[in-house]
Amino acid sequence: MKRVLTILLGGLILAGGGAALAGDPAEGRKVANMCRTCHGIDGFAQIPIAPHIGGEPEEYLEAQLMAFKTGARQHEMMSVVTAGLSAQQISDVAAWYASHRAVASLPEGVSPEDAPEACVSCHGVDGISVLLDAPNLAGEVNIYIDTQLKAFRTGKRQHEIMSEVASELTNEEIRALADWYANVTLEIEQSQ
């Protein structure tokens, strides 16, 4: 099945380099070898400034990688890495990481009712995304979540929902949200 990867950017639709086949996880594992230093081969981040990406929705991963490739999203490392990837390789590596399963559990004694109300409808009580275009937050280092929320708040990162949500948050509220998800235990089950 052929498809053209598209990303909606401020009213413009950009094609991701022509027709690409659906992502192939086996081929994506080969691409993931260059991702493993930061994100791990299974998607469990090896360094605190990198997010866990194993078990993320494939659509989310593909969209973020294409945003880095097209310049819609900027990052000193990811912009360089994705510049050298074809649309097919991006589809493949997204399929590889999405083929894993992210499992989260709240700390003992923590009530799901105490989860951050502003976050649960997209990111779930335990930080496992309930939407295809939202990332998992379970087990992320609090400074990573804190940094991303502040980037949305200042406009460094833009998203139709997150920019608005973050604009209303104080530094203390951001830290509380970050701490909630950082305290969730994350396990990534490797695909077969």
C-alpha positions in Angstrom: 0.0 0.0 0.0 1.6 3.3 -1.1 1.0 6.6 0.6 2.4 10.0 0.7 3.5 11.2 4.1 2.1 14.7 4.7 2.4 17.2 7.5 0.2 20.1 7.9 2.3 23.2 8.6 0.6 26.5 9.1 -1.9 25.8 6.4 0.6 24.3 4.0 0.8 20.6 3.2 4.3 19.3 2.6 5.0 16.0 1.0 7.6 13.8 2.7 9.7 13.1 -0.4 7.2 11.2 -2.6 5.4 8.0 -2.3 6.6 5.8 0.6 5.6 2.3 1.5 4.1 1.6 4.9 6.8 1.4 7.6 8.7 -1.8 7.9 9.8 -2.5 11.5 12.6 -4.9 10.4 14.1 -2.2 8.2 13.4 0.4 10.9 15.5 -1.6 13.4 18.5 -1.0 11.1 17.8 2.7 11.1 17.3 2.6 14.9 21.0 1.7 15.3 21.8 5.4 14.9 19.1 6.3 17.4 20.2 3.9 20.2 22.8 6.1 21.8 20.1 8.6 23.0 16.8 6.7 22.7 18.0 3.1 23.1 17.3 0.3 20.6 14.0 -0.5 22.2 13.1 3.2 22.7 14.0 3.5 26.5 16.0 6.7 26.5 19.6 6.3 27.6 20.1 10.0 28.5 17.8 12.3 30.4 17.4 14.9 27.7 16.0 12.4 25.2 12.4 11.1 25.4 11.4 7.4 25.7 10.0 6.6 22.2 9.4 2.8 22.4 5.7 2.1 22.2 4.8 5.6 21.0 2.1 5.8 18.4 3.6 5.4 14.9 1.7 8.4 13.6 3.2 10.6 16.3 6.8 9.4 15.8 6.5 9.8 12.0 5.1 13.3 12.3 7.8 14.4 14.7 10.6 13.0 12.6 9.2 14.7 9.5 8.9 18.0 11.4 12.5 17.8 12.3 13.4 16.9 8.7 11.4 19.8 7.2 12.5 22.3 9.8 9.0 22.8 11.3 10.6 21.6 14.5 14.2 22.5 15.5 16.7 20.5 17.6 20.4 20.6 17.2 20.8 16.8 17.0 17.5 15.6 15.6 17.5 18.2 12.7 20.9 16.8 11.6 19.9 13.2 12.0 16.6 13.4 10.1 18.1 15.5 7.3 19.9 12.3 6.1 16.8 10.1 6.3 14.4 9.4 3.4 10.7 9.4 4.0 10.8 5.6 3.8 13.4 5.4 6.5 11.4 7.7 8.7 8.3 5.5 8.2 10.4 2.4 8.9 12.0 3.6 12.1 8.7 5.0 13.3 7.2 1.5 12.7 10.1 -0.1 14.6 9.7 1.9 17.8 5.9 1.8 17.6 6.1 -2.0 17.4 7.2 -2.1 21.0 4.7 -1.9 23.9 5.0 0.8 26.6 3.6 -0.3 29.9 3.2 2.1 32.8 2.3 1.7 36.5 1.6 4.4 39.1 3.7 4.4 42.2 2.2 2.4 45.1 -0.3 4.4 47.1 -0.9 7.0 44.4 -4.5 7.5 43.3 -5.4 7.8 39.6 -7.9 10.5 40.7 -4.9 12.7 41.5 -3.6 12.7 38.0 -3.1 16.1 36.3 -6.5 17.0 35.0 -5.1 19.1 32.1 -3.1 16.1 30.8 -5.1 12.9 31.2 -7.5 13.3 28.2 -4.5 13.1 25.8 -1.6 11.6 27.7 -3.6 9.3 30.1 -3.5 9.0 33.9 -0.4 6.8 33.7 1.3 8.7 30.9 0.4 6.3 28.1 -1.1 8.3 25.3 -4.7 7.8 24.5 -4.4 9.6 21.1 -2.4 8.8 18.0 -0.9 12.2 17.8 0.1 12.7 21.5 3.3 11.3 23.0 3.6 9.0 26.0 4.8 10.8 29.2 5.2 7.9 31.5 8.6 7.7 33.1 10.1 10.7 31.4 12.6 12.6 33.4 10.9 15.6 35.0 13.3 18.1 33.5 12.5 16.8 30.0 8.7 17.4 30.5 9.4 20.7 32.2 11.6 21.9 29.3 9.0 20.9 26.7 6.1 22.5 28.5 8.1 25.8 28.8 9.0 25.6 25.1 5.2 25.4 24.3 4.5 28.2 26.7 7.1 30.5 25.2 6.3 29.6 21.6 9.6 27.8 20.9 7.5 24.8 20.2 4.0 25.2 18.7 1.0 22.9 18.8 -2.6 23.8 18.5 -3.5 22.2 21.9 -0.2 22.2 23.9 0.6 25.8 23.2 -2.7 26.9 24.7 -2.5 24.5 27.6 1.1 25.5 28.5 0.4 29.2 28.2 -1.9 29.0 31.3 0.6 27.1 33.5 2.9 28.6 36.1 6.4 27.2 36.7 5.2 25.5 39.8 2.3 23.8 37.9 4.6 22.7 35.2 7.0 21.1 37.7 4.0 19.3 39.4 2.9 17.9 36.1 6.4 16.9 35.2 6.9 15.2 38.6 3.6 13.3 38.3 4.7 11.6 35.0 8.3 11.2 36.1 7.2 9.2 39.1 5.4 6.7 36.9 7.3 3.4 36.2 7.7 2.7 32.5 8.6 -0.6 31.0 9.1 -1.1 27.2 8.4 -4.6 26.0 10.5 -5.4 23.0 8.8 -6.6 19.8 9.6 -10.0 18.6 
